[in-house]
Amino acid sequence: MTKLQLITENFVETIIKLAEEAGEIYILTSFVMKSGVKRILPALQLAASRGADIKICTGDYLSITQPEALQLLATELPEAEVRMWQSGGKSFHPKAYLFRSKQDGHLIVGSSNLSLSALTGGVEWNLHAPSALDEEIFEKGLFEFEKVFYHDYTIPVNLETIRQYQEAYDHFHKSQSIMRTFTEAEETEMMFSEPSDQAQIVNDPSEAYTIKLEQLIPRPAQQEALQALEDTLEEEYDRALVVMATGLGKTYLAAFFAQRFNRVLFIAHQKELLVQARKSFLHVMPERTAGLFNADFKERESEMLFASVFTLGLKQNLGGFDPNDFDLIIIDEFHHAAAKSYQSILNHFKPKFLLGITATPDRMDNKDVYSICGGNTAYRIHFIEAIQKQWLVPFMYYGVYDDTDYSALTWLGTRYDEEELLQVQLRGEMAEKIETAWNKYRQTRTIGFCSSIKQAAFLSSYFNNKGWRTVAMHSKMKGYSREEAIKALDSGELDIIFTVDLFNEGVDIPSVDTLLFVRPTQSLTVFTQQIGRGLRIAEGKPHCVIIDLIGNYRNADIKLQVFDTREKEKDGKRQTVVPAVPENCRIEFDLAAIELLKEMNRKRSPRKEQLRYAYENLKLELGRRPTYLEFHLNANADSKTIKEYYGSYPGFLQGIDGLSDKEEEVFSQYKDWFQEVERTVMTKSYKMVVLLYLLSKGSNKWLEPVTPEEAAPFFHNYLTSKEYRKNKDLADKQSSRLIEYDERKMAALIAKMPMTKWSGSSNGLVSFEGNQFKIQLNVEKEDEEILFEWTKQICEYRLHWYFERKGKDQ
């Protein structure tokens, strides 16, 4: 079929027919009903059995989506990736179905949601456009689907998130009439419609504004990082992470490093990042070919390929590449939602080296890249350290008290309800307070970070009425194009650009010397990226002024950690709520703001709360309870504080009411053992390696005694199977050469180091007598599996953390 087709009845027949041959199926619908899922489920299951890539995105708008429908998808179609848009009361009405086979693609948009009525007998209009008629429209549809599917407002659909949604669904339907609420929402939408989402701008790169090209000689930070990567290669690592503060040139660093490799793949989540990375790489290597691989271009034969994670991750596209096509793969910082797409790409390719690059200074803010790079951080520099080395300009931070009460606003897990937030933000007295603070501290060129397009437009209008020259940068901006606005701010023709997230990544104006934060900070990563927009060195720019409104919103005190590089005290606490900064920087707060921060700090344990919040988020993302190592690698929190506050990972689970009745019993019975495994001193890895050997025997045999001779082969194999392990713990102190394997000598080492020493320090929990090493626990049969699993989790976590730390110390 090569013509448009209007489908007004039995839409389900079209879906089933297209699903029969499709290798890719993408469904975007505002709500799903159990009746609709059941009707098309057999066709989707058949497609999944053939290996089809299936992605479904729906929404929670007005709680119409049925939890039973989500449950059906999660349990009966586990191969599919399903996500839900959290609307926060904002309308969510898309209905689109995309199918692609080896021969062609099909895009269908119209009125049908995923319900039996809409698929079969309802009055529905859907327009079917085959790719043979217009390939560009089909690719545009894929691109727009990607933006929604991996948006920060979406969450994975799994048993945990369904349970959470069920509670909200039940609460809503106890007190609300769907039809009345739906009608009221539609009337509000028509009366107070807003411009389309700013992502439209972010993903449309600017060619008109070009930052001055950097010199081809690596700058000092880049030189240090390059040397660290060279050392990493010599140690035979095949992957590493570089953490480099915004403004130090992490993309150019990647380009310099890429010179030693033949074919290079650079992956990012935004088109703009790809376009700018391509420019940087061509500046370093103009003799090479550089192509884009996204919704618009498929320049796959290029020597350097800059690819969108979503487009590359599509099954049809990924299958067109040989696993050995690229020598170097570079992953720019990416959204957690897209982690599965990155993993499928990395499972396909076999590069000689994998490099992750990120600008966020704290590893827990970018666990995704960290995890993919195997926990090996080759180089790290915090923006505070870069300021001390005069590689970035210093800052003057002013914390201005905001008396707005945020405590009554609905929290949606990652952000406040947008409409409720706007009610407190769009007030004249609030705008006046912001304008007064800005005028008191400002310099010449300001970026104002807002929480919504409506707030940006409101503040721009208010400031303009006061005689200032400002614009709100979004897709419906009037008077300026995006490029013109950036140039006008750079030249001094504008005082402020109010925006939402446009300047988080990819766009820099070095001359910007003032940052204005008028939004609750919900992400340390975003806050750090936004601060970086003002720290680049520029002629005539002595420092950057940061004006930040501090209210009683979530994480108001925690976000100040981005300025703090001090060591923690033994109890894990900071000495004061106000961070210490370099001498050439300054942090000042209104007295009321200081009192607010102290009160927030006093009322709660921020680090304990952060641990719980990070755990719950990761549990929702995984759809199950994370293991200890998964928490360490992927949660947005510092795993070391688990031992500080709770003694062990099972202790943490017990402390947040995360255990079943039986698990509570096991934890109470063996609490001392869990703490012993967690806290026993490890100057080398030996104790945990021996314990890992015991655990390798299985849950019903791991408590049986073993001899050093019996453990020796496993011990030696574990410590020599990876280069980073043998370099750390099996090298001769004098020669640094690897100790040759000799069973007798290895057994003697094991007997002396882990077995005898652990026996003497374990308060009777471990014994080594008559050449027999044994864990002294009397375990009931019904406790075996839980005890074994938790011991294994702690052991694996401690080994990973040990070698990770040793790697950093080199």
Summary of the structure (lengths in Angstrom):
residues: 810
radius of gyration: 28.3
end to end distance: 62.6
largest distance: 87.9
contacts: 2658
relative contact order: 0.07
helix: 47%
strand: 16%
